[in-house]
């Protein structure tokens, strides 16, 4: 199999259009698959197991560690030359997100006694994602500077999360708002770099990065809305 080395920015307009269409279709399919898997997990995993995921601090740290390792592996798979391996990576990542979201969504529904907060969080997330995508595509701004912000912000936030879990305190509203900003920056950066990092046949890997940013945004919007109920 010949390795594709041409970047999207160097491709023809038709190839660019196909790449963007396939990338965002795969993002949409990943979101639908996440919803379906989450629904199945919610109605098949016993309540005590869901609560146990977050009731023991070391259990949650272990789960977060596995999520990070699994995400790294999934990302590597989606950039493989084999289409089957690429789809395996995306499917695996969707499953990881469904598992990590399980206690958050369960508790949000239990505390509010409805799925309305989930609908609101999903709509706000999609609306913000759409707006940020439009800004990235339509503006002439260079968002490459956001890479350092995202990397540093990611390490700082991860450290704060670990400390909060170990010492049992709530990071609060301001942390969630900061993470919404970080996730928004990630969407801008990932959207702009589509043409400069990926080749036209790497739309699965590109879709995983966008999906990951959307899920980070959804997590903290849901956290904010749940805390206000």
N, C-alpha and C positions, 0 to 999 in steps of 0.2 A: 504494500500500500504506500503510495507516495505521500510524503508529509507536506501538508499545506503550510507555507511560510508567509504568504501574503497577508498583510494586515487588512482589516476592514477599511481603514483609511485609504489604502492603496487599491481597493477593489473597485469594480465598476458600480455605477448607480444601481443597476439591477441587483447585483450581488449584495450591496449594502442594504437595499430594501428587503431582500429575502432574509438576510441575517437579522435585521431588527424585527421583522415579522415573526420569525421563528423564535427569537429570544423571548419576546413578550408573550407569545403563545405558550411557551414552556413555563414562564412565570405564572400565567393564569392557570395552567394545568396543575402546577405545583401547589397553588393556593387551594384549588378544588380538592386535590388529593389530600392535602393537610386537613381540610374540613371533614372529609369523609373518614380518614383514619382517626381523627380526634373524636368524632361521633362514636365510632366503633369502640374506642378505648374507654370513653366515658360510661358506656352502657355495658361494658364487659369486665372492667377492672373493679374489684371490690373496693368499697370506700376506705376500708382500713389500710389497704395498700397505697392508695393515693395519698392519704394523710401521712402515712409513714415516710413518704418521699421527702417531706419538708419538716416533719416533727422532730427528726433527729438531725442535728446540724452536720454531723460527719457523713450521714447518709446523703444529704443534699450536696455536700462538697464532693463526694464520690461521684454522684450523678453528673454534676457540673464538669468534673474532670473527664468523665467518659464522653460527655457531649463534646467537649473541646477536641479530644482525640478523634472521635468519630467524625466531627466536622472537617478536621484536617484530612482524614482519609477520603471522605466523600468529595472534597474539593479536588484532591489529586486524581480521583477516578474520573471526574467530569471533564478533565483536561486530557484524558487518554486519547489515543488515536482510534481506539475501538468504540464504535457507537454503543454497543451493548454495555461496555464498562461505563461509559458516560451516563447512560440512563440508570444503571445500577447505582452510581454515585448520587444522582439526583433523588432517586427513590429512597435511598438510605438516609439522605439528609432530611427529606420530608418526614420520615419515620422518627428520626431523632428530635425534630422540632415538635412533633405531636406528643412525644413522651415528655419532653421538658416542659411543655405547656400544660400538661394534664392537671397538675395540682392547681395552677393559676386559674384555669378556666373552671375547674370544679368548684373552687372556693368562691370565685366571682358569681357563679350561678347560685350557690347555696346561700351566700350572704345577701344577695339582692332578691332571691326567690323568683328570678325571671331571667330570660336570655336577652333582655333589652340592653343591658350594659354591653354585652358581646356585640350586638348589632351596632350600637353607637361607636364602639371602639373600632370595629371593622370599617364602618363608613368613614370615620375620621382618618383612619390609616390610609384607605384607598384614595380619599380626596387629597390628602397631603402628598402621597406618593405621586398622584397625577400632576399636581401643581409643581412639585420639584422636578419631575421628568420634563415638563414643558419648559421650565426655566433652563435646565441643562441643555436641551436641544435648541431652544430658540434664542437664547442669549449668546453673546460672544465672549462671555467671561471664561477665564481659565480657572478651573477648580482643582488643578493639580496640587495647589498648596494645602488642600484639605487632607492630603495623605498623612502628613506629619501630625496634624490635629487628631485625626482618627486613630493613628497608632498610639500616640501618647495618651489620648483620652481613653482608649481601650484598656491600656495597662493600668491607668489610674483607677478607672471604674472597676476593673477586675479585682484590684487590690482592696478597694473599699468594700466590695461585695464579700470577699473572703473574710475581712476583718469584722464586718457586720454579722456574718454567720457565726463566726467563732465566739464573739462577745455578746451576741444576742440583742442587737439593737436595730431599730428601723432606720433606714437611710432617708426616709421622708420624701416629701413632695419635691423639694428643690433638686434632689438627686434624680428623680424621675424626669423632671423637666430638662435637666442637663442631658440625660440619656436620649430624650426625644430629639434634642438638638444634635447630638452625636449621630444618631441614626439618620437624621435628615441630611447631615453632612455626608454620611456614607452613601446615601442614595444619589446625591449630586455627583460625588466623585466616581462612583461605580458606573453611573449613566454616561458621564463624559468619557470615561476611559474605554468604553465599549469599542470605539473605533481604533484606539491606539494600542490595545493589548492583545485583542483576540483576532484570530483568523476567521474567515467566513464560515468555517465548519465547526467552530467552537461555541455555538449558540447555547448548548446545554450548560457548559461551564459558566458562561456569562449569565444565564438565567438563574443559576444557583446563587451567584453573588448578589443579584438584585433581590431574589427571594429572601436571602439571609438578612439583608438590610430592612426589608419590609417587615419581617417577623420581629426584628429587634424594635422597630418603631411600634408595632402592634402591642408588643409585650408591655412597654412603658405607658402607652396611651391607655391600655386596659388597666394597668396598675393604678394610674391616676384616677380614672373613672370609678374603679372599684372602691378606692379609698374615700370617695366622696359620698358613697351611698350609706 
